[in-house]
Every structure is written in structure tokens, then in C-alpha cells.
């Protein structure tokens, strides 16, 4: 019974810290490994008066002892003795955790606890990483002094106080992430009128001879990638489209475009997928670089709130439709949709007018969602186009039939995590979508790849928020118009 009460007391710490998070004032907590004293905004308190226990490192993970701050701050806690579940409620924040489980629920969103709570010297401890990543804390470790500084902040919806203005001059946002604007013709209408392209090599030839104005050869590299997309309704009755792009470290380019004869949009390109005779696509003149990159978007949203993203499927088959229709590749299909379609129905109608061909020699499918809340996946099974309603797309076939489920095993895990998140939420704020994307980003799976960008598109306001390489505390915000 004593251990149970200790665990509840530990969770009171979480409520206490959450109270701080929701306060207007930023708070700072200083603790030191092995010390029974913590400093809260200059006031020294015992962490655990019953035992004088301090923060402890167990198997390389820093755990926090059972009691802190509970005399001065609190929350509502209920304990289910049958399920061994504790439920914490504080304003709009709810945390549910089962003492025997590696999964916790924050506002009904499942969150993995890689280092679960432990009993140590008869006390129940919780890992600091769980606190920092899932309750909005910032944690800094000083290896020299073996001390930890925890600063609290408010986990509000992501929104931009200042939108980044883009021009023809490319700006560097971060190492491996830049942004640029392109207005006017990039000859996409001419590309379509001349029959499009049935391969990356045909597309490259068109670009080298027209858009690049014979200044260089253009090519496209072959490389697999992983992705997750999520379409949800917000508490404000707006529709949000979240997207992770998973690959190795690469150069991501955000492009805001306004064609002469089409919708304005913001899209994202992995420029490592594009090569040139210069040997480095990123060394091309900025106007040529932007115009070429517009033919290779991997995701984006236009001014009508239509979102489109291309996701790979791990399958030996490729898409190679052959008829008398004009030809289009997977990435130029994204450009076509963003430039010309106002909603999902428009996008589907457009795709039916072309023979689809794989980009980068990969099997892919398309996640589409519009400002009315409709979301689908477009797949090509034996070169036949199939449309299936779904709010979630990862990297396996969703359409019913012989190929359903074929794809990477990890993509099924990510799909299940996002499905469980949606099953517990009738609506999700932009902050909730950000956490959901974080939960399925690559650092959760211990692999060498990186989630190079996460993006949340607000399909009703035109706001776009980017997060780079799994840094979900730093946002780059844009507006289409």
C-alpha cells in the first residue's frame, strides 16, 4: 500500500509541474544527482522528505524521486485499484498511466514510455525524459556538475507570432532546411501541353531544355523514404493535415509559389533527390533551383486548403500506366494537384486524366485531404487507380485486395499509433497533431534515419508550421497568402 501511495505522490509531482506549465510565469527547477534538495525559483525544498532521496541515474536514465512541490501546488487525481491506473486532471490536461504499462495517455493521446516507472529503494521514480518530452518541459544536463535545470513552458497550440516572409532570395532556416518564393511561370502548363513525362529521365530532359534554359543537365536520384500523414478536425472546426518525411539527413527546401495560371501553394522538396551537372543541385542559381524544385514536391498545400503528399510503399512493383493519355510522374502529379485542384474530387478527376508513372523507380501512393475534411489515399494496384477514404497514410497498401497490408513492418506500427490516437480524440489541436507526429517520428524506433521535417497544414487559415529534424520546440511558420 505504501508503494501505491508513493506512486500517486509521484504523479502529484506531474500535476504540480503541469500547474506551473499553465501559469503565466516561467519557472525554473534546479536539481543535482544524489542531492535531496531541489531549488524552485530560488527556494530550496526537499525532494522527498520521507527518505531524503535525490535524483538517481538507473541504467543511464535519470529518474526523479517521488515527491516535489506538492505542498504548494496540486491537482485532481483518481486511482483505480483494479486496473492500477492513475488519472490526473488539471484544466485541459489529463494524464493517464498504468503502473504495469509502457504506454501513457496525455489528453487521450497514447505516448510511449521508453523507460517506464521503477521502484527503487522502496520509492517510485519516473524518468525525466518522459516529463520533459510529454509535459512540455525543457531539460538541460550539465555533465560537469551532474546537475539538471528544468524550465517549464506552456504547451499551447502551435501558432506563429511572426510569419516568415519569403522572396526570390533563398533563406537558410537551419542546417539542411531553407525556403524561397517563386512567382510567375515555371513552364508547368507547357510541360502538361507537350504530353508530360513518363519517367524521371524524360522530366529531366524537359527541365534541362526549358526551365533550366540549357545551363545544366538535371537528373533525379533513386532513394526510398518513409512517411506518415494524418488528417484531423480541430476544436475550432478547422481541418489540419500533419506530415512526417523520414529519410537520411538531407537538404529540405520549402517553396512558396504563385503560378500565372494556378493556385498559390507551399510545398516541400528533398533537393538531394535532384542532381545536376554542377554536381550539387544546391549550387544552381536560385531562380533555376526553385523552378526545377517545383517539379519535385513531396508534400504541400494550396490556397484552397487542398493538401497532397506522396508516400513510398515497400514493394517491388512500380506504377507504369500505358494508354493514349498524357504522362505524369509521382512528383509532377503533386505539382499538378497543388496548381489546379481545389478539393479532393478535383484532384482525383485530374489524376484520372493522366497515365501515372513512378518517380525514383518507387511504388508510391498519394494522401489527399481538403478543407471540407475529406481525406483519401490514391493507390495504383496493377496499374489500376483505387481511391480509399482514410485519415491516416503511412507506407503500406490500404486498399482492399491482395496487396492490402504490403509494406514495411514499421509503417504498420506508426499507422496503429496514429489510429489509436484518433480513436481517443474527436478533435485534435495543432499542438496535439504535433505530439502525434513526434510519437511516430524516427527517434522512437532507434534507427539511423531521421524525420527530416514535420509539417502541419491548417487547411482553413492557410497557415503552415514546419519542424526540422525532430526539434518540436522550434517552429518555422508561413502563410500561403
N, C-alpha and C positions, 0 to 999 in steps of 0.2 A: 504493500500500500504506500509505503514511504517513497518508493521509486516512481510510482504513478503520480504522486503529488509533486515530486521533483520535476517530472516531465511537463506537467501542467504549469509549474512555475517557470520552467524554461520557455514555454510558449507565451507566457505572460510577457517575457522579455520581448518577444516578437511584436506583441500588441503594443507594448510600451514604445518600442522603436518605431512602429508604424504611426503612433500618435505624433512622435517627433517629426516623422516624414510629412505629415499633413499639416504641421504648423507652418506659419509664415516664416519663422526664423530658422536659419540653417544651424544645425547642432554638430558639435564635434565630440567624439569619444576617443580617448587615448587609453590603450591597454598595453601591457607588456607580458610576454610569455613568462609564466611562472609566478607573476605578481598577483596578489589577491585584491589589489586596488585598481580601480579604473577612474579616470578623470573625465567628468562630463561638464563641458563648458566651464572649466576651471574649478569645479567642485569635485573633491575626492570622495569616493564611495567604495565600500567593499563590494566586490563582485558577488560573493557568496558568503554571507556572514556565518552560516552554519559550519562551514568547513575551511574557510579561507582558501578555497580553491581558485586558481587563476586560469587564464587561457592555456590550453595544452595542445601540443603537436602530437598527433597519433597517425602513424603511417604516412608521414609527410603532409598531413592535413591539419590545419589549425581549427580547433574546436573551442567554442565558448562555453563556460560553465553555466550552471542552471539559473542563477538569479542575478538580475541587474535592473536598476531603475524602477522596480515595481512599487516601491513606497510612494513615489511621486507621480507615476503615470500608470494607466491601466486600460482595460478593455473588457469585452464580454467574451467569456469562454464557457463552452459546454463540453462535457466528457461523456462519451458513450462507452460504458464499460464492456458491453457485449462485443463491439467491433474494435475496441481500443483506438477509437478515433477522437481527436480533439478538434473542435470547430471554434475558430476565433472570428469575431465580427467587430469591425471598427469603421464607422461611417460607410463608405463604399467598398471597403476592403474586407474580404473574407479569406481566411486560410484554413484549409482542412488537411489534416495529416494523420496517417495511421502509423502507430508505433512499429508495426511489422512490415511496412511497405517502403519501397524506394520511390514512390510517387506521392507528391503532394498536390493539392489543388489550390490555386490562387484565383479567386473570383471564377471558380469552376473551370479554370484552365489547368490541365494536367502539366506538372513540371517534374522532371526527373531530378532526384537527389542522388548524385553520383557517390557521395559519401554520406550514408544515412546516419541518423542519430545513434549515439552509442552510450552505453552505461560504463562509466569509468570511475573507479573508487567510490562506487555506490551513488554516483551522481549522473544525471542525464545531460549530455552535451550535444550541441548542434554545430555543424560546420559553418565557418564564417562565409565561405563561398556561397552557400545556399542563401544566407541572409543578404549578402551584397548583391547577388545577381537577381534575386527574385522579390526582394522587398525594396529595391531602389536605393541601396546604399553604395557608397564609394569606399573602397578599402585600399589603403596603401601600406605596404610592408617595408619596414626598414630592417634589412638583414644585419646591419652593423649593431644596432641596439636591440634587435629582436623585439621590436615594438610595432604596434599596429595602430593606425589612425583611421577611424571610421567617421565619415561625414555623411549626413543624411540629406536627401533632397526629395522633392515632391514628384512621385510617379504619375504625372499628368498625361493627358493625351498629347501625342506629338503634334506640334504646330509650330509655325515659323513666325518669330517676331520680325524677321527680315528675310525677304526672298532674295535669292542671288540673281542679279541681272546679268544676262548673257549677251555678248556681242560676237562679231566675226573673229575677235581675238580670243584664242583658246586660253582658259584659265586653269591652273593646276589647283585642285581642291585638296589632294592628298597624294602620297606616293602611289602611283598606279591608278589615279582617278582624276579625270579632267572634264571640262564642259565647254561647249561652244554653241553659238547660234548660227543658223543658216536660213536666210530668207531669199525667196525667188526660185528660179528654175534650177533644178539639178537634173533635168532631162529625163525624168521618170516617165512622163507621158510619151516621149519619143521611144523610150525603151519598150513600153507596152505596145505602141502602134507598130513597131517593127517586129513584133512577134515574141518579145521577151527573151528568155533564155532557158534551155533545158538542162543546163549544167553550170557549175561554178566557172568552168573554163570559158563557156560562151558569155557568161556575165562579165568575166574579167576582160574578155576581148572588147565587149561593148564599152566598158568603163575606160579602158586604155585608149580607145579610139575617139571617145566623145567627152565624157566628163573630165577625164584627166588630160584631155587635149594633147594627146600624143607625147606627154612629158615623161611618161614612165610606163612600165608594164605593171599590171595589177594581177594578183593571184589570191587564192583562198586556201587556207591550210585545213587539214583534216584533224579533228580532235574531238573526242567525246566530252560531254559535260552533263552535270546533273542539275535539277531544278525542282522547286516547289512553288505552286501558286495557290492562292486562297481568295475566294470571293465571299464577302460578308456584308451585312447591313449594320450600320452603326446605330447607337442610341438616338442620334439626331436624324434618323431616317435617311441617311446618306449611304451610298454604296462605296465600299473600299475594296481594292484589289491589291493583294500583297504578293510579292515575288522574291524568291531567292535564286541567285545564279551561282552555282557551285562549280568551281574549276580550280586549276593551279593559280598561283599568283599571275596576274595579267594586267594589262592596261585597259581600264574601262573608260569609255567616252560617252558622256551624256550630251545628246544633241537636241536642241530646241529648233524646230523647223517650221517654216510657213511657206508652202509651195504656192506658186502663182494660181494653180487650179486644184486646190485641195484643202483639207483641214490642217490647222496648226496642230503640232504634236510635240511631245517629249519622248525620246526613245533612248535605249542604251545599247552600246556596241562593245564587244570584246575585240579591240583592234589587233590583238595577237592572232586572230583568225584571218587577218588580211596581211598580205605581203606585197612587196613592190621591188622593182629593180634597184631601188635605193638600198635595199637590204633591210630597211627598217621603215615600216609604214608611218610610224610616228614622226619621221623626219621630213615627210612630204610638206609642201606649202599648205598652210592652214585651210585655205579655201578648197583646195583639191582634196585634202584629207577629209574634211567634213562632208563634201559632196559624195565621195566614194563611200564613206562610212554609212551614209543614209541608205545604201542598198543592202546593208548587213545588220539591221537591228535584230536584237534577240527579245526585246520586250518594249512596250511603250503604251502611251495613252494619247488620244487626240482630244480636240476641244469639245467634242460631243460626249466625252466620257467613255468612249469605247476603248477597252484595254485588250491587248493581244500579246501573247508570249509563246515562244517556241520552246518545247521541252524535248529532250532526247529520249528515245526508248532503246534499251539494250536488246537489240535484235539484229540478226544478220541480214534481214530483208531491208530494202530501200524503196522509196517511192519513185516510180517511173511511169507515169501515165502517158499513153501514146494515143492521140486521136488527131483530129484536124483543128483542135483548139489552140490558142496561143499558149506558150510555155511560161512557167514561172517556177522559181526555186523557193525553198522554205523561207529564207530571209527576205527575199523580194516580195513574198506573199504578206509578210508582216508590214512591209512598207506600203503595199497596195491597200491593205486594210486600214492602216492609220490615215492614209491620204484620202481615201474615197468612201469609207463606210461610216455610217452614223450609229449603227447598232449591230447586234449580233446577227439579226436576219440579213442586213445588208452585207455583212462580212461573208456569211455562208453563201449568199447569192453570188457574190463576186468570185469566191473560190471555185464555185461550180462552172464558171466560165473559162477556166484555165486547166491545162494539164499540169499537175503538180510533179515536181522533181525534188529529190532530197538535196539539201545543201550539205557540204562537207562529207558526202557519202554516208550520211547517218539516217537511221529511221527516227522520225520525229512526229510529234503531234502538237496541236495548237490549243492553248487555253484562251478562250474568248469570254469577255464579260462586258456588259454595258450599263448605262446609268439607270436603267429600269430594274436592275437586279438579276437579269437573266445571265446565266453563266453556263458554258458548254465546253466540251472538248471535241475537236475535229481530228479524226484519225483516218488513216488510209490502210485498210485491210485488203491485201491482194490487189492493191491499186484502186479499190473502191472506197469512196469517201463515206464515212459514217459519223453522224453527229449525235453526241450523248450529253444530256443535261447533267452537270456535276459542278459543285462549288470548289472542288479540290482536284488538282492535277499534279502528279509527280513524274515518275519515269517508267511506268508500265501501262500496257493497254488497259483501257477501262471499258471499251465497247464489248457487249456480249458477243460470244462466239468462241471459236477455237483458240484465238490468241489472247483472250481475256486473262489478265494477270501476268503475262510475259513481260519481263523487265528485271531490273536489278532488285535484289532482296532488300537492300537498304531503302529503296524508294517505297516499298510496302510499309516499312516501319514509319517513315515520315508521313505517309498517307494516313496510317492508323492514328498517329499522334494528332494530326490536324483534324481527322474525323471525330476523335474523342473530344477535342476542344470544341468543335461546332455542336456536338450533341449536348453539351452542357451550357451552351450560350445561344439565346435567341438573337442577340446582337453583340457586336464587339466594337469597342472604340479603337481609334488608331493606335493607342498605347497597347491594347490587347492584341491587335494584329502584329505589332512589333514584337511582343513577347512570344507570340505563336511562331513567328519566323525565327526568332532566336532559338526556340526549342527544337527546331528541325534544321538549324544551321550545322555546318560540318564539324564544329568543335565538340559537338555532343557524341560523335561517333569515333573519335580517336584516329582519324585518317589524315593523310598528308594533304588532301585537298583543302581549299578554303572556300567559304561562302564569300565570293568577291564583292557582291553587292546584294543588299536587300532594299527593296523599294516598296513604298506604299502609295498607291494612286487613289486620290479622292475623286471619284467619278462625277461628283456633282459640283464641286468647287473648283476643279482643275488644279488642285494643289498636289505636288509630288514631293515626297520625302525620301532621300537616299541615306543608307547607312553602308559604310565601307568596311570590308574585311572583319565583320562581326563586332565592330565597335558600335554598340547600340546606344551609347551615351552621346554620340556626336551625329548631328543630322545636317544634311545639306538640302535646303528647301527651294523649290522653284514653283512658278505658276505658269501654265500654258499661255494665258492671255493676261 
